[in-house]
Amino acid sequence: MAIKNLLVLAVLLSVIGVSVANPKGLDLNYYKHRCPDAEAIVRRTTVQYVSRQTSLAAALLRMHFHDCFVRGCDGSILLKSPTKDAERDAIPNLSVRGYEVVDAAKAALEKKCPGVVSCADVLALVARDAVLVINGPWWPVPLGRRDGRISRKSEVNLPSPFAGIAALKKNFFDKGLNTKDLVVLSGAHTIGISNCGLINSRIYNFTGKGDFDPSMNPSYVRALKKRCKPTDFR
């Protein structure tokens, strides 16, 4: 139940991302006349994939955030570059997965409504529906995003997993987001997992003296040590 409640926070990922990328022009009924079954088509495809591999829910929500944080929710993370210079080629995005779900949903839409639904909208819908598949909440996704045509690896300035609160607040402030947005968006992590390698330095050897980060709750540190050994990097 606690996880489900925290998932409500993830709902705002799409809402906030939308406001940053497209402050105007979005509409819940954007495809009502040109592709009325758009959401149903995307949902069917997403269910097929995520029901077989539930970890894709967190992966797809993460992809949506990684897309929105760079140039807004324009689908530019989906673009490929023959010279490996696109957003998806940046180090933080090398672990992004779930592209096949977006591709499959887009292909299904093209059969029904060719050239109508943007890839950016497909990604936003897939992220929402993936969370729904794992019994998370449903939320309305206004549509009408335009696909970005620019995707640069050099522009990927995603928050570092090692950043402190001051750095994170600045990172978000630079994108027009505030502290509340930071807290809400961080809630999206409740449906995923992290790697031991990202936290081991904080629980085993924070200052080089075999201690842990004093800002962490000691009982939480003990729980983490049961899951992560000093030699675990994944």
MARNU-348421 format. One record per residue (C-alpha): residue number from 1; x, y, z; residue in three letters. Coordinates in Angstrom, 1 decimal, decimal comma, padded with zeros to 4 digits. Layout:
residues N
{site NUM; {X; Y; Z}; ALA}
...
//
This chain:
residues 234
{site 1; {000,0; 000,0; 000,0}; MET}
{site 2; {002,9; 002,4; 000,8}; ALA}
{site 3; {004,4; 001,8; -002,6}; ILE}
{site 4; {001,1; 002,5; -004,3}; LYS}
{site 5; {000,7; 005,7; -002,4}; ASN}
{site 6; {004,2; 006,8; -003,3}; LEU}
{site 7; {003,4; 006,0; -006,9}; LEU}
{site 8; {000,9; 008,9; -006,9}; VAL}
{site 9; {004,0; 011,1; -006,8}; LEU}
{site 10; {005,1; 009,7; -010,1}; ALA}
{site 11; {001,9; 010,9; -011,7}; VAL}
{site 12; {003,2; 014,4; -011,7}; LEU}
{site 13; {006,3; 013,4; -013,8}; LEU}
{site 14; {004,1; 013,6; -016,9}; SER}
{site 15; {002,3; 016,7; -015,8}; VAL}
{site 16; {005,4; 018,6; -014,9}; ILE}
{site 17; {007,3; 017,4; -018,0}; GLY}
{site 18; {004,4; 018,5; -020,1}; VAL}
{site 19; {004,4; 022,0; -018,6}; SER}
{site 20; {008,1; 022,5; -019,2}; VAL}
{site 21; {008,0; 021,2; -022,8}; ALA}
{site 22; {004,6; 022,5; -024,1}; ASN}
{site 23; {003,0; 025,1; -022,0}; PRO}
{site 24; {000,3; 025,6; -024,6}; LYS}
{site 25; {-001,5; 023,7; -027,3}; GLY}
{site 26; {-001,9; 020,3; -025,5}; LEU}
{site 27; {-005,4; 018,8; -025,4}; ASP}
{site 28; {-006,8; 015,6; -023,9}; LEU}
{site 29; {-008,9; 015,2; -027,1}; ASN}
{site 30; {-006,1; 016,1; -029,5}; TYR}
{site 31; {-006,5; 013,0; -031,6}; TYR}
{site 32; {-010,2; 012,6; -031,2}; LYS}
{site 33; {-011,0; 013,0; -034,9}; HIS}
{site 34; {-007,8; 012,0; -036,6}; ARG}
{site 35; {-007,0; 008,9; -034,5}; CYS}
{site 36; {-009,7; 008,3; -031,9}; PRO}
{site 37; {-008,2; 004,9; -030,8}; ASP}
{site 38; {-004,7; 006,2; -030,3}; ALA}
{site 39; {-004,6; 005,7; -026,5}; GLU}
{site 40; {-006,2; 002,3; -026,7}; ALA}
{site 41; {-003,7; 001,2; -029,3}; ILE}
{site 42; {-000,8; 002,4; -027,2}; VAL}
{site 43; {-002,2; 000,8; -024,1}; ARG}
{site 44; {-002,6; -002,6; -025,7}; ARG}
{site 45; {000,9; -002,7; -026,9}; THR}
{site 46; {002,3; -001,5; -023,6}; THR}
{site 47; {000,4; -004,1; -021,7}; VAL}
{site 48; {001,7; -006,9; -024,0}; GLN}
{site 49; {005,3; -005,9; -023,2}; TYR}
{site 50; {005,1; -004,8; -019,5}; VAL}
{site 51; {003,0; -007,7; -018,4}; SER}
{site 52; {005,7; -010,1; -019,6}; ARG}
{site 53; {008,5; -008,0; -018,0}; GLN}
{site 54; {007,3; -005,8; -015,2}; THR}
{site 55; {010,7; -004,1; -014,7}; SER}
{site 56; {010,0; -002,2; -018,0}; LEU}
{site 57; {007,5; 000,0; -016,1}; ALA}
{site 58; {010,3; 001,8; -014,2}; ALA}
{site 59; {012,5; 001,8; -017,3}; ALA}
{site 60; {009,9; 003,5; -019,4}; LEU}
{site 61; {009,0; 006,1; -016,8}; LEU}
{site 62; {012,7; 006,8; -016,5}; ARG}
{site 63; {013,0; 007,2; -020,3}; MET}
{site 64; {010,2; 009,7; -020,3}; HIS}
{site 65; {012,0; 011,8; -017,6}; PHE}
{site 66; {015,3; 011,6; -019,4}; HIS}
{site 67; {013,6; 012,8; -022,5}; ASP}
{site 68; {011,7; 015,7; -020,8}; CYS}
{site 69; {014,7; 017,0; -018,8}; PHE}
{site 70; {016,9; 017,8; -021,7}; VAL}
{site 71; {014,8; 019,6; -024,4}; ARG}
{site 72; {011,4; 019,1; -023,0}; GLY}
{site 73; {009,1; 016,2; -023,8}; CYS}
{site 74; {009,8; 016,1; -027,5}; ASP}
{site 75; {010,9; 012,5; -028,0}; GLY}
{site 76; {014,4; 013,5; -028,9}; SER}
{site 77; {015,8; 010,7; -026,7}; ILE}
{site 78; {014,4; 008,3; -029,4}; LEU}
{site 79; {016,5; 009,7; -032,2}; LEU}
{site 80; {019,5; 007,8; -033,4}; LYS}
{site 81; {022,8; 009,2; -034,7}; SER}
{site 82; {025,2; 007,3; -037,0}; PRO}
{site 83; {028,0; 009,1; -035,2}; THR}
{site 84; {026,7; 008,2; -031,8}; LYS}
{site 85; {026,2; 011,9; -030,8}; ASP}
{site 86; {022,5; 011,8; -030,0}; ALA}
{site 87; {021,0; 012,0; -026,5}; GLU}
{site 88; {020,6; 008,3; -026,2}; ARG}
{site 89; {024,4; 007,9; -026,6}; ASP}
{site 90; {025,2; 010,0; -023,5}; ALA}
{site 91; {026,5; 008,0; -020,6}; ILE}
{site 92; {023,4; 008,5; -018,4}; PRO}
{site 93; {021,3; 007,2; -021,2}; ASN}
{site 94; {023,3; 004,1; -022,1}; LEU}
{site 95; {021,3; 002,2; -019,5}; SER}
{site 96; {018,0; 003,5; -020,7}; VAL}
{site 97; {015,9; 000,6; -022,1}; ARG}
{site 98; {012,4; 000,0; -023,4}; GLY}
{site 99; {012,8; 001,6; -026,8}; TYR}
{site 100; {011,2; -001,5; -028,3}; GLU}
{site 101; {008,0; -000,8; -026,6}; VAL}
{site 102; {007,8; 002,7; -027,9}; VAL}
{site 103; {008,7; 001,4; -031,4}; ASP}
{site 104; {006,0; -001,2; -031,3}; ALA}
{site 105; {003,3; 001,2; -030,1}; ALA}
{site 106; {004,3; 003,7; -032,9}; LYS}
{site 107; {004,2; 000,9; -035,5}; ALA}
{site 108; {000,7; -000,1; -034,4}; ALA}
{site 109; {-000,4; 003,5; -034,6}; LEU}
{site 110; {001,1; 003,8; -038,1}; GLU}
{site 111; {-001,1; 000,9; -039,3}; LYS}
{site 112; {-004,2; 002,6; -038,1}; LYS}
{site 113; {-003,4; 006,3; -038,4}; CYS}
{site 114; {-000,3; 006,8; -040,5}; PRO}
{site 115; {001,6; 010,1; -039,8}; GLY}
{site 116; {-000,7; 011,3; -037,1}; VAL}
{site 117; {000,5; 010,6; -033,6}; VAL}
{site 118; {003,9; 012,0; -032,6}; SER}
{site 119; {006,6; 009,8; -031,1}; CYS}
{site 120; {006,7; 012,3; -028,2}; ALA}
{site 121; {003,1; 011,6; -027,4}; ASP}
{site 122; {003,6; 007,9; -027,8}; VAL}
{site 123; {006,4; 008,0; -025,2}; LEU}
{site 124; {004,3; 010,0; -022,7}; ALA}
{site 125; {001,4; 007,5; -023,1}; LEU}
{site 126; {003,6; 004,4; -022,8}; VAL}
{site 127; {005,2; 005,8; -019,6}; ALA}
{site 128; {001,7; 006,3; -018,1}; ARG}
{site 129; {000,3; 003,0; -019,2}; ASP}
{site 130; {003,4; 001,1; -018,1}; ALA}
{site 131; {002,9; 002,3; -014,5}; VAL}
{site 132; {-000,8; 001,3; -014,7}; LEU}
{site 133; {000,2; -002,3; -015,7}; VAL}
{site 134; {002,0; -002,7; -012,4}; ILE}
{site 135; {-001,1; -001,5; -010,5}; ASN}
{site 136; {000,1; 002,1; -010,2}; GLY}
{site 137; {-002,3; 005,0; -010,8}; PRO}
{site 138; {-003,7; 006,2; -014,0}; TRP}
{site 139; {-003,5; 009,9; -014,9}; TRP}
{site 140; {-004,7; 011,9; -017,9}; PRO}
{site 141; {-002,1; 012,8; -020,5}; VAL}
{site 142; {-002,8; 015,9; -022,6}; PRO}
{site 143; {-001,6; 015,3; -026,2}; LEU}
{site 144; {-000,3; 017,3; -029,1}; GLY}
{site 145; {003,5; 017,3; -028,5}; ARG}
{site 146; {005,7; 018,0; -031,5}; ARG}
{site 147; {008,6; 015,7; -032,2}; ASP}
{site 148; {012,0; 017,2; -031,7}; GLY}
{site 149; {014,4; 017,0; -034,6}; ARG}
{site 150; {017,5; 017,9; -032,6}; ILE}
{site 151; {019,2; 015,4; -030,3}; SER}
{site 152; {022,7; 016,2; -028,9}; ARG}
{site 153; {024,7; 014,1; -026,5}; LYS}
{site 154; {026,4; 017,2; -025,3}; SER}
{site 155; {023,1; 018,7; -024,0}; GLU}
{site 156; {022,3; 015,7; -021,7}; VAL}
{site 157; {022,7; 017,3; -018,2}; ASN}
{site 158; {020,7; 014,9; -016,1}; LEU}
{site 159; {020,9; 015,0; -012,3}; PRO}
{site 160; {023,8; 012,9; -011,1}; SER}
{site 161; {022,9; 009,9; -008,8}; PRO}
{site 162; {025,8; 011,2; -006,6}; PHE}
{site 163; {024,6; 014,8; -006,3}; ALA}
{site 164; {023,7; 016,3; -003,0}; GLY}
{site 165; {020,5; 018,3; -002,3}; ILE}
{site 166; {022,1; 021,7; -003,2}; ALA}
{site 167; {023,3; 020,5; -006,6}; ALA}
{site 168; {020,0; 018,8; -007,3}; LEU}
{site 169; {018,0; 021,9; -006,4}; LYS}
{site 170; {020,2; 024,0; -008,8}; LYS}
{site 171; {019,9; 021,3; -011,5}; ASN}
{site 172; {016,1; 021,5; -011,3}; PHE}
{site 173; {016,0; 025,3; -010,8}; PHE}
{site 174; {017,9; 025,7; -014,1}; ASP}
{site 175; {015,0; 023,8; -015,8}; LYS}
{site 176; {012,3; 026,0; -014,2}; GLY}
{site 177; {011,5; 023,5; -011,5}; LEU}
{site 178; {011,4; 024,0; -007,8}; ASN}
{site 179; {012,1; 022,0; -004,7}; THR}
{site 180; {008,6; 020,6; -004,6}; LYS}
{site 181; {009,0; 019,4; -008,2}; ASP}
{site 182; {012,3; 017,7; -007,2}; LEU}
{site 183; {010,7; 015,9; -004,3}; VAL}
{site 184; {007,7; 014,8; -006,4}; VAL}
{site 185; {009,8; 013,6; -009,3}; LEU}
{site 186; {012,1; 011,7; -007,0}; SER}
{site 187; {009,0; 009,7; -005,9}; GLY}
{site 188; {009,1; 008,0; -009,3}; ALA}
{site 189; {012,0; 006,0; -008,1}; HIS}
{site 190; {009,7; 004,0; -005,9}; THR}
{site 191; {008,8; 001,6; -008,7}; ILE}
{site 192; {012,4; 000,9; -009,8}; GLY}
{site 193; {015,6; -000,5; -008,4}; ILE}
{site 194; {019,1; 000,9; -007,9}; SER}
{site 195; {022,5; -000,7; -008,1}; ASN}
{site 196; {024,7; -001,4; -005,1}; CYS}
{site 197; {027,6; 000,4; -006,8}; GLY}
{site 198; {025,8; 003,7; -006,5}; LEU}
{site 199; {025,4; 003,6; -002,7}; ILE}
{site 200; {028,3; 001,4; -001,4}; ASN}
{site 201; {030,6; 004,4; -000,9}; SER}
{site 202; {028,0; 006,0; 001,3}; ARG}
{site 203; {027,4; 003,0; 003,5}; ILE}
{site 204; {030,9; 001,4; 003,8}; TYR}
{site 205; {033,7; 004,0; 003,3}; ASN}
{site 206; {032,2; 007,5; 003,1}; PHE}
{site 207; {035,3; 009,4; 004,3}; THR}
{site 208; {037,9; 006,7; 003,7}; GLY}
{site 209; {037,8; 005,5; 007,3}; LYS}
{site 210; {035,3; 002,7; 006,9}; GLY}
{site 211; {032,3; 004,8; 008,0}; ASP}
{site 212; {029,0; 005,6; 006,5}; PHE}
{site 213; {027,4; 008,9; 005,5}; ASP}
{site 214; {026,2; 010,5; 008,7}; PRO}
{site 215; {023,2; 012,0; 007,0}; SER}
{site 216; {021,8; 008,6; 006,5}; MET}
{site 217; {019,6; 006,8; 009,1}; ASN}
{site 218; {021,7; 004,1; 010,8}; PRO}
{site 219; {018,9; 001,5; 010,7}; SER}
{site 220; {018,6; 002,1; 007,0}; TYR}
{site 221; {022,3; 001,7; 006,5}; VAL}
{site 222; {022,1; -001,6; 008,3}; ARG}
{site 223; {019,3; -002,7; 006,0}; ALA}
{site 224; {021,2; -001,7; 002,9}; LEU}
{site 225; {024,3; -003,6; 004,1}; LYS}
{site 226; {022,3; -006,8; 004,2}; LYS}
{site 227; {021,4; -006,2; 000,5}; ARG}
{site 228; {024,8; -004,8; -000,7}; CYS}
{site 229; {028,2; -006,3; 000,1}; LYS}
{site 230; {031,3; -004,1; -000,2}; PRO}
{site 231; {032,3; -005,9; -003,4}; THR}
{site 232; {028,9; -005,5; -005,1}; ASP}
{site 233; {029,0; -003,1; -008,0}; PHE}
{site 234; {025,6; -003,9; -009,6}; ARG}
//
